Amino acid sequence: MSQANTVTVSLLDKEYKLSCPPGEEQSLIDAANHLDNKMREISGSGKLLGLERIAVMAALNLSYENMNGSKSQSSSNDEVAAMIDKIDAVLAKNS
């Protein structure tokens, strides 16, 4: 069995040590950087918020973006499937 590696990430200038499966280190670092950017956007909005609230707001924003992206992807997949069906029907008529 592979041993987990430890990766150090920084969120709002605070360091966290996280375990990560081998080979996934860069993905974890990229995700942490994305989260840090979201947290900085919220922190820089001018409202005084605690670290916990900033983290929760960032998590909600990222979750919302992810869900909307998934819905868009699903909608696009449905459109492509419908186009393929139409093309198949036209090709079947012309055969």
C-alpha positions in Angstrom: 0.0 0.0 0.0 1.2 3.5 -0.8 2.0 5.8 2.0 0.4 9.3 2.1 2.7 12.2 1.7 2.5 15.4 3.7 1.9 18.7 1.9 2.1 22.1 3.5 -0.4 24.7 2.1 -1.0 28.3 3.1 -4.5 29.8 3.5 -4.6 33.5 4.4 -1.0 33.3 5.5 -1.6 30.4 7.9 0.1 27.1 7.1 -1.6 23.8 7.2 0.0 20.3 6.9 -2.2 17.9 5.0 -1.9 14.3 4.0 -2.2 13.4 0.4 -2.0 10.3 -1.8 1.3 10.0 -3.7 1.1 11.7 -7.1 -1.8 14.1 -6.0 0.4 16.7 -4.3 0.2 19.3 -7.1 -3.6 18.9 -7.3 -3.9 19.5 -3.6 -1.6 22.6 -3.8 -3.6 23.9 -6.8 -6.9 23.4 -4.9 -5.5 25.1 -1.8 -4.3 28.1 -3.9 -7.7 28.4 -5.5 -9.3 28.3 -2.0 -6.8 30.9 -0.7 -7.7 33.2 -3.6 -11.4 32.9 -2.8 -10.8 33.5 0.9 -8.7 36.6 0.0 -11.5 37.9 -2.2 -14.0 37.6 0.6 -11.5 39.0 3.2 -10.8 42.0 1.0 -14.5 42.8 0.5 -14.2 45.3 3.3 -16.4 43.5 5.8 -14.7 42.4 9.0 -15.2 38.6 9.1 -13.5 36.0 11.2 -11.3 33.3 9.6 -14.0 30.7 10.1 -16.7 32.8 8.4 -14.4 33.5 5.5 -13.7 29.8 5.1 -17.4 28.9 5.2 -18.3 31.6 2.7 -15.4 30.5 0.4 -16.6 26.9 0.7 -20.1 27.8 -0.2 -19.0 29.9 -3.2 -16.8 27.2 -4.5 -19.6 24.6 -4.0 -22.1 26.8 -5.8 -19.7 27.3 -8.7 -19.0 23.6 -8.9 -22.7 22.7 -8.9 -23.4 25.2 -11.6 -20.5 23.9 -13.7 -21.8 20.4 -13.3 -25.2 21.4 -14.5 -23.8 23.2 -17.5 -21.7 20.2 -18.4 -24.7 17.9 -18.1 -26.8 20.3 -20.2 -24.0 20.4 -22.9 -23.8 16.6 -22.8 -27.6 16.3 -23.4 -27.3 18.8 -26.3 -24.5 16.8 -27.9 -26.4 13.5 -27.5 -29.5 15.1 -29.1 -27.3 16.3 -32.1 -25.8 12.8 -32.5 -29.4 11.3 -32.6 -30.4 13.8 -35.3 -27.3 13.1 -37.3 -27.9 9.3 -37.0 -31.5 9.8 -38.1 -30.4 11.8 -41.2 -27.7 9.2 -42.0 -30.2 6.4 -41.6 -32.6 8.1 -44.1 -29.8 8.5 -46.7 -28.5 4.9 -46.5 
